[in-house]
Amino acid sequence: MTTEKVAVTIPAETLKRARKEVRAGRAKSLSAFVSDAVAEKLHRDELSDVLDAMDAEHGAPGTAATEWARNLLRR
């Protein structure tokens, strides 16, 4: 995988929390943590696009279907 070095501006509290996660061993480095976060955001946006397309084609789910899904996810 090719990587590039970039500069970003992050709110101080967000950066503090990200560094804490790295120190706790939840990421190899701050760069890895940020890279994972960006990848996750891109993935969520792609999923949102798919769901929007499904809603456009089939209509939004009704209340009963939404409650069923929420209950299933709470298990």
Phi and psi restraints in degrees (range 20) as a CNS / XPLOR table:
assign (resid 1 and name C) (resid 2 and name N)
       (resid 2 and name CA) (resid 2 and name C) 1.0 -83.9 20.0 2
assign (resid 2 and name N) (resid 2 and name CA)
       (resid 2 and name C) (resid 3 and name N) 1.0 137.4 20.0 2
assign (resid 2 and name C) (resid 3 and name N)
       (resid 3 and name CA) (resid 3 and name C) 1.0 -122.0 20.0 2
assign (resid 3 and name N) (resid 3 and name CA)
       (resid 3 and name C) (resid 4 and name N) 1.0 159.2 20.0 2
assign (resid 3 and name C) (resid 4 and name N)
       (resid 4 and name CA) (resid 4 and name C) 1.0 -131.9 20.0 2
assign (resid 4 and name N) (resid 4 and name CA)
       (resid 4 and name C) (resid 5 and name N) 1.0 147.2 20.0 2
assign (resid 4 and name C) (resid 5 and name N)
       (resid 5 and name CA) (resid 5 and name C) 1.0 -90.7 20.0 2
assign (resid 5 and name N) (resid 5 and name CA)
       (resid 5 and name C) (resid 6 and name N) 1.0 132.9 20.0 2
assign (resid 5 and name C) (resid 6 and name N)
       (resid 6 and name CA) (resid 6 and name C) 1.0 -134.7 20.0 2
assign (resid 6 and name N) (resid 6 and name CA)
       (resid 6 and name C) (resid 7 and name N) 1.0 162.3 20.0 2
assign (resid 6 and name C) (resid 7 and name N)
       (resid 7 and name CA) (resid 7 and name C) 1.0 -112.6 20.0 2
assign (resid 7 and name N) (resid 7 and name CA)
       (resid 7 and name C) (resid 8 and name N) 1.0 133.6 20.0 2
assign (resid 7 and name C) (resid 8 and name N)
       (resid 8 and name CA) (resid 8 and name C) 1.0 -131.3 20.0 2
assign (resid 8 and name N) (resid 8 and name CA)
       (resid 8 and name C) (resid 9 and name N) 1.0 154.8 20.0 2
assign (resid 8 and name C) (resid 9 and name N)
       (resid 9 and name CA) (resid 9 and name C) 1.0 -106.0 20.0 2
assign (resid 9 and name N) (resid 9 and name CA)
       (resid 9 and name C) (resid 10 and name N) 1.0 124.0 20.0 2
assign (resid 9 and name C) (resid 10 and name N)
       (resid 10 and name CA) (resid 10 and name C) 1.0 -126.9 20.0 2
assign (resid 10 and name N) (resid 10 and name CA)
       (resid 10 and name C) (resid 11 and name N) 1.0 138.4 20.0 2
assign (resid 10 and name C) (resid 11 and name N)
       (resid 11 and name CA) (resid 11 and name C) 1.0 -54.4 20.0 2
assign (resid 11 and name N) (resid 11 and name CA)
       (resid 11 and name C) (resid 12 and name N) 1.0 141.0 20.0 2
assign (resid 11 and name C) (resid 12 and name N)
       (resid 12 and name CA) (resid 12 and name C) 1.0 -55.0 20.0 2
assign (resid 12 and name N) (resid 12 and name CA)
       (resid 12 and name C) (resid 13 and name N) 1.0 -42.9 20.0 2
assign (resid 12 and name C) (resid 13 and name N)
       (resid 13 and name CA) (resid 13 and name C) 1.0 -66.2 20.0 2
assign (resid 13 and name N) (resid 13 and name CA)
       (resid 13 and name C) (resid 14 and name N) 1.0 -37.8 20.0 2
assign (resid 13 and name C) (resid 14 and name N)
       (resid 14 and name CA) (resid 14 and name C) 1.0 -64.5 20.0 2
assign (resid 14 and name N) (resid 14 and name CA)
       (resid 14 and name C) (resid 15 and name N) 1.0 -43.3 20.0 2
assign (resid 14 and name C) (resid 15 and name N)
       (resid 15 and name CA) (resid 15 and name C) 1.0 -63.7 20.0 2
assign (resid 15 and name N) (resid 15 and name CA)
       (resid 15 and name C) (resid 16 and name N) 1.0 -40.8 20.0 2
assign (resid 15 and name C) (resid 16 and name N)
       (resid 16 and name CA) (resid 16 and name C) 1.0 -60.3 20.0 2
assign (resid 16 and name N) (resid 16 and name CA)
       (resid 16 and name C) (resid 17 and name N) 1.0 -44.7 20.0 2
assign (resid 16 and name C) (resid 17 and name N)
       (resid 17 and name CA) (resid 17 and name C) 1.0 -67.3 20.0 2
assign (resid 17 and name N) (resid 17 and name CA)
       (resid 17 and name C) (resid 18 and name N) 1.0 -38.4 20.0 2
assign (resid 17 and name C) (resid 18 and name N)
       (resid 18 and name CA) (resid 18 and name C) 1.0 -64.4 20.0 2
assign (resid 18 and name N) (resid 18 and name CA)
       (resid 18 and name C) (resid 19 and name N) 1.0 -43.3 20.0 2
assign (resid 18 and name C) (resid 19 and name N)
       (resid 19 and name CA) (resid 19 and name C) 1.0 -63.0 20.0 2
assign (resid 19 and name N) (resid 19 and name CA)
       (resid 19 and name C) (resid 20 and name N) 1.0 -36.6 20.0 2
assign (resid 19 and name C) (resid 20 and name N)
       (resid 20 and name CA) (resid 20 and name C) 1.0 -63.0 20.0 2
assign (resid 20 and name N) (resid 20 and name CA)
       (resid 20 and name C) (resid 21 and name N) 1.0 -40.7 20.0 2
assign (resid 20 and name C) (resid 21 and name N)
       (resid 21 and name CA) (resid 21 and name C) 1.0 -62.5 20.0 2
assign (resid 21 and name N) (resid 21 and name CA)
       (resid 21 and name C) (resid 22 and name N) 1.0 -40.7 20.0 2
assign (resid 21 and name C) (resid 22 and name N)
       (resid 22 and name CA) (resid 22 and name C) 1.0 -64.5 20.0 2
assign (resid 22 and name N) (resid 22 and name CA)
       (resid 22 and name C) (resid 23 and name N) 1.0 -46.0 20.0 2
assign (resid 22 and name C) (resid 23 and name N)
       (resid 23 and name CA) (resid 23 and name C) 1.0 -60.4 20.0 2
assign (resid 23 and name N) (resid 23 and name CA)
       (resid 23 and name C) (resid 24 and name N) 1.0 -32.2 20.0 2
assign (resid 23 and name C) (resid 24 and name N)
       (resid 24 and name CA) (resid 24 and name C) 1.0 -77.9 20.0 2
assign (resid 24 and name N) (resid 24 and name CA)
       (resid 24 and name C) (resid 25 and name N) 1.0 -2.8 20.0 2
assign (resid 24 and name C) (resid 25 and name N)
       (resid 25 and name CA) (resid 25 and name C) 1.0 86.4 20.0 2
assign (resid 25 and name N) (resid 25 and name CA)
       (resid 25 and name C) (resid 26 and name N) 1.0 13.8 20.0 2
assign (resid 25 and name C) (resid 26 and name N)
       (resid 26 and name CA) (resid 26 and name C) 1.0 -85.7 20.0 2
assign (resid 26 and name N) (resid 26 and name CA)
       (resid 26 and name C) (resid 27 and name N) 1.0 -0.5 20.0 2
assign (resid 26 and name C) (resid 27 and name N)
       (resid 27 and name CA) (resid 27 and name C) 1.0 -156.7 20.0 2
assign (resid 27 and name N) (resid 27 and name CA)
       (resid 27 and name C) (resid 28 and name N) 1.0 151.4 20.0 2
assign (resid 27 and name C) (resid 28 and name N)
       (resid 28 and name CA) (resid 28 and name C) 1.0 -69.2 20.0 2
assign (resid 28 and name N) (resid 28 and name CA)
       (resid 28 and name C) (resid 29 and name N) 1.0 -31.9 20.0 2
assign (resid 28 and name C) (resid 29 and name N)
       (resid 29 and name CA) (resid 29 and name C) 1.0 -159.7 20.0 2
assign (resid 29 and name N) (resid 29 and name CA)
       (resid 29 and name C) (resid 30 and name N) 1.0 169.2 20.0 2
assign (resid 29 and name C) (resid 30 and name N)
       (resid 30 and name CA) (resid 30 and name C) 1.0 -62.7 20.0 2
assign (resid 30 and name N) (resid 30 and name CA)
       (resid 30 and name C) (resid 31 and name N) 1.0 -39.3 20.0 2
assign (resid 30 and name C) (resid 31 and name N)
       (resid 31 and name CA) (resid 31 and name C) 1.0 -61.0 20.0 2
assign (resid 31 and name N) (resid 31 and name CA)
       (resid 31 and name C) (resid 32 and name N) 1.0 -42.3 20.0 2
assign (resid 31 and name C) (resid 32 and name N)
       (resid 32 and name CA) (resid 32 and name C) 1.0 -65.5 20.0 2
assign (resid 32 and name N) (resid 32 and name CA)
       (resid 32 and name C) (resid 33 and name N) 1.0 -40.1 20.0 2
assign (resid 32 and name C) (resid 33 and name N)
       (resid 33 and name CA) (resid 33 and name C) 1.0 -62.0 20.0 2
assign (resid 33 and name N) (resid 33 and name CA)
       (resid 33 and name C) (resid 34 and name N) 1.0 -47.7 20.0 2
assign (resid 33 and name C) (resid 34 and name N)
       (resid 34 and name CA) (resid 34 and name C) 1.0 -65.3 20.0 2
assign (resid 34 and name N) (resid 34 and name CA)
       (resid 34 and name C) (resid 35 and name N) 1.0 -42.4 20.0 2
assign (resid 34 and name C) (resid 35 and name N)
       (resid 35 and name CA) (resid 35 and name C) 1.0 -60.5 20.0 2
assign (resid 35 and name N) (resid 35 and name CA)
       (resid 35 and name C) (resid 36 and name N) 1.0 -44.2 20.0 2
assign (resid 35 and name C) (resid 36 and name N)
       (resid 36 and name CA) (resid 36 and name C) 1.0 -62.7 20.0 2
assign (resid 36 and name N) (resid 36 and name CA)
       (resid 36 and name C) (resid 37 and name N) 1.0 -40.9 20.0 2
assign (resid 36 and name C) (resid 37 and name N)
       (resid 37 and name CA) (resid 37 and name C) 1.0 -64.5 20.0 2
assign (resid 37 and name N) (resid 37 and name CA)
       (resid 37 and name C) (resid 38 and name N) 1.0 -41.7 20.0 2
assign (resid 37 and name C) (resid 38 and name N)
       (resid 38 and name CA) (resid 38 and name C) 1.0 -65.8 20.0 2
assign (resid 38 and name N) (resid 38 and name CA)
       (resid 38 and name C) (resid 39 and name N) 1.0 -43.9 20.0 2
assign (resid 38 and name C) (resid 39 and name N)
       (resid 39 and name CA) (resid 39 and name C) 1.0 -61.2 20.0 2
assign (resid 39 and name N) (resid 39 and name CA)
       (resid 39 and name C) (resid 40 and name N) 1.0 -41.2 20.0 2
assign (resid 39 and name C) (resid 40 and name N)
       (resid 40 and name CA) (resid 40 and name C) 1.0 -64.2 20.0 2
assign (resid 40 and name N) (resid 40 and name CA)
       (resid 40 and name C) (resid 41 and name N) 1.0 -42.0 20.0 2
assign (resid 40 and name C) (resid 41 and name N)
       (resid 41 and name CA) (resid 41 and name C) 1.0 -62.1 20.0 2
assign (resid 41 and name N) (resid 41 and name CA)
       (resid 41 and name C) (resid 42 and name N) 1.0 -43.3 20.0 2
assign (resid 41 and name C) (resid 42 and name N)
       (resid 42 and name CA) (resid 42 and name C) 1.0 -62.6 20.0 2
assign (resid 42 and name N) (resid 42 and name CA)
       (resid 42 and name C) (resid 43 and name N) 1.0 -41.3 20.0 2
assign (resid 42 and name C) (resid 43 and name N)
       (resid 43 and name CA) (resid 43 and name C) 1.0 -63.8 20.0 2
assign (resid 43 and name N) (resid 43 and name CA)
       (resid 43 and name C) (resid 44 and name N) 1.0 -44.6 20.0 2
assign (resid 43 and name C) (resid 44 and name N)
       (resid 44 and name CA) (resid 44 and name C) 1.0 -62.4 20.0 2
assign (resid 44 and name N) (resid 44 and name CA)
       (resid 44 and name C) (resid 45 and name N) 1.0 -39.9 20.0 2
assign (resid 44 and name C) (resid 45 and name N)
       (resid 45 and name CA) (resid 45 and name C) 1.0 -63.8 20.0 2
assign (resid 45 and name N) (resid 45 and name CA)
       (resid 45 and name C) (resid 46 and name N) 1.0 -39.1 20.0 2
assign (resid 45 and name C) (resid 46 and name N)
       (resid 46 and name CA) (resid 46 and name C) 1.0 -63.8 20.0 2
assign (resid 46 and name N) (resid 46 and name CA)
       (resid 46 and name C) (resid 47 and name N) 1.0 -43.8 20.0 2
assign (resid 46 and name C) (resid 47 and name N)
       (resid 47 and name CA) (resid 47 and name C) 1.0 -62.7 20.0 2
assign (resid 47 and name N) (resid 47 and name CA)
       (resid 47 and name C) (resid 48 and name N) 1.0 -39.8 20.0 2
assign (resid 47 and name C) (resid 48 and name N)
       (resid 48 and name CA) (resid 48 and name C) 1.0 -62.0 20.0 2
assign (resid 48 and name N) (resid 48 and name CA)
       (resid 48 and name C) (resid 49 and name N) 1.0 -40.2 20.0 2
assign (resid 48 and name C) (resid 49 and name N)
       (resid 49 and name CA) (resid 49 and name C) 1.0 -62.4 20.0 2
assign (resid 49 and name N) (resid 49 and name CA)
       (resid 49 and name C) (resid 50 and name N) 1.0 -41.0 20.0 2
assign (resid 49 and name C) (resid 50 and name N)
       (resid 50 and name CA) (resid 50 and name C) 1.0 -63.8 20.0 2
assign (resid 50 and name N) (resid 50 and name CA)
       (resid 50 and name C) (resid 51 and name N) 1.0 -45.9 20.0 2
assign (resid 50 and name C) (resid 51 and name N)
       (resid 51 and name CA) (resid 51 and name C) 1.0 -64.2 20.0 2
assign (resid 51 and name N) (resid 51 and name CA)
       (resid 51 and name C) (resid 52 and name N) 1.0 -38.5 20.0 2
assign (resid 51 and name C) (resid 52 and name N)
       (resid 52 and name CA) (resid 52 and name C) 1.0 -62.6 20.0 2
assign (resid 52 and name N) (resid 52 and name CA)
       (resid 52 and name C) (resid 53 and name N) 1.0 -40.6 20.0 2
assign (resid 52 and name C) (resid 53 and name N)
       (resid 53 and name CA) (resid 53 and name C) 1.0 -65.9 20.0 2
assign (resid 53 and name N) (resid 53 and name CA)
       (resid 53 and name C) (resid 54 and name N) 1.0 -39.8 20.0 2
assign (resid 53 and name C) (resid 54 and name N)
       (resid 54 and name CA) (resid 54 and name C) 1.0 -64.5 20.0 2
assign (resid 54 and name N) (resid 54 and name CA)
       (resid 54 and name C) (resid 55 and name N) 1.0 -42.6 20.0 2
assign (resid 54 and name C) (resid 55 and name N)
       (resid 55 and name CA) (resid 55 and name C) 1.0 -61.6 20.0 2
assign (resid 55 and name N) (resid 55 and name CA)
       (resid 55 and name C) (resid 56 and name N) 1.0 -40.9 20.0 2
assign (resid 55 and name C) (resid 56 and name N)
       (resid 56 and name CA) (resid 56 and name C) 1.0 -64.7 20.0 2
assign (resid 56 and name N) (resid 56 and name CA)
       (resid 56 and name C) (resid 57 and name N) 1.0 -36.5 20.0 2
assign (resid 56 and name C) (resid 57 and name N)
       (resid 57 and name CA) (resid 57 and name C) 1.0 -81.7 20.0 2
assign (resid 57 and name N) (resid 57 and name CA)
       (resid 57 and name C) (resid 58 and name N) 1.0 -39.3 20.0 2
assign (resid 57 and name C) (resid 58 and name N)
       (resid 58 and name CA) (resid 58 and name C) 1.0 -115.3 20.0 2
assign (resid 58 and name N) (resid 58 and name CA)
       (resid 58 and name C) (resid 59 and name N) 1.0 -7.3 20.0 2
assign (resid 58 and name C) (resid 59 and name N)
       (resid 59 and name CA) (resid 59 and name C) 1.0 89.8 20.0 2
assign (resid 59 and name N) (resid 59 and name CA)
       (resid 59 and name C) (resid 60 and name N) 1.0 154.0 20.0 2
assign (resid 59 and name C) (resid 60 and name N)
       (resid 60 and name CA) (resid 60 and name C) 1.0 -68.8 20.0 2
assign (resid 60 and name N) (resid 60 and name CA)
       (resid 60 and name C) (resid 61 and name N) 1.0 149.2 20.0 2
assign (resid 60 and name C) (resid 61 and name N)
       (resid 61 and name CA) (resid 61 and name C) 1.0 -64.6 20.0 2
assign (resid 61 and name N) (resid 61 and name CA)
       (resid 61 and name C) (resid 62 and name N) 1.0 147.3 20.0 2
assign (resid 61 and name C) (resid 62 and name N)
       (resid 62 and name CA) (resid 62 and name C) 1.0 -77.9 20.0 2
assign (resid 62 and name N) (resid 62 and name CA)
       (resid 62 and name C) (resid 63 and name N) 1.0 177.1 20.0 2
assign (resid 62 and name C) (resid 63 and name N)
       (resid 63 and name CA) (resid 63 and name C) 1.0 -59.7 20.0 2
assign (resid 63 and name N) (resid 63 and name CA)
       (resid 63 and name C) (resid 64 and name N) 1.0 -43.7 20.0 2
assign (resid 63 and name C) (resid 64 and name N)
       (resid 64 and name CA) (resid 64 and name C) 1.0 -62.8 20.0 2
assign (resid 64 and name N) (resid 64 and name CA)
       (resid 64 and name C) (resid 65 and name N) 1.0 -42.6 20.0 2
assign (resid 64 and name C) (resid 65 and name N)
       (resid 65 and name CA) (resid 65 and name C) 1.0 -66.6 20.0 2
assign (resid 65 and name N) (resid 65 and name CA)
       (resid 65 and name C) (resid 66 and name N) 1.0 -38.8 20.0 2
assign (resid 65 and name C) (resid 66 and name N)
       (resid 66 and name CA) (resid 66 and name C) 1.0 -64.8 20.0 2
assign (resid 66 and name N) (resid 66 and name CA)
       (resid 66 and name C) (resid 67 and name N) 1.0 -44.9 20.0 2
assign (resid 66 and name C) (resid 67 and name N)
       (resid 67 and name CA) (resid 67 and name C) 1.0 -63.8 20.0 2
assign (resid 67 and name N) (resid 67 and name CA)
       (resid 67 and name C) (resid 68 and name N) 1.0 -40.6 20.0 2
assign (resid 67 and name C) (resid 68 and name N)
       (resid 68 and name CA) (resid 68 and name C) 1.0 -58.1 20.0 2
assign (resid 68 and name N) (resid 68 and name CA)
       (resid 68 and name C) (resid 69 and name N) 1.0 -47.1 20.0 2
assign (resid 68 and name C) (resid 69 and name N)
       (resid 69 and name CA) (resid 69 and name C) 1.0 -64.1 20.0 2
assign (resid 69 and name N) (resid 69 and name CA)
       (resid 69 and name C) (resid 70 and name N) 1.0 -43.6 20.0 2
assign (resid 69 and name C) (resid 70 and name N)
       (resid 70 and name CA) (resid 70 and name C) 1.0 -60.3 20.0 2
assign (resid 70 and name N) (resid 70 and name CA)
       (resid 70 and name C) (resid 71 and name N) 1.0 -44.6 20.0 2
assign (resid 70 and name C) (resid 71 and name N)
       (resid 71 and name CA) (resid 71 and name C) 1.0 -63.1 20.0 2
assign (resid 71 and name N) (resid 71 and name CA)
       (resid 71 and name C) (resid 72 and name N) 1.0 -40.3 20.0 2
assign (resid 71 and name C) (resid 72 and name N)
       (resid 72 and name CA) (resid 72 and name C) 1.0 -63.5 20.0 2
assign (resid 72 and name N) (resid 72 and name CA)
       (resid 72 and name C) (resid 73 and name N) 1.0 -41.2 20.0 2
assign (resid 72 and name C) (resid 73 and name N)
       (resid 73 and name CA) (resid 73 and name C) 1.0 -71.8 20.0 2
assign (resid 73 and name N) (resid 73 and name CA)
       (resid 73 and name C) (resid 74 and name N) 1.0 -23.2 20.0 2
assign (resid 73 and name C) (resid 74 and name N)
       (resid 74 and name CA) (resid 74 and name C) 1.0 -76.3 20.0 2
assign (resid 74 and name N) (resid 74 and name CA)
       (resid 74 and name C) (resid 75 and name N) 1.0 -14.4 20.0 2
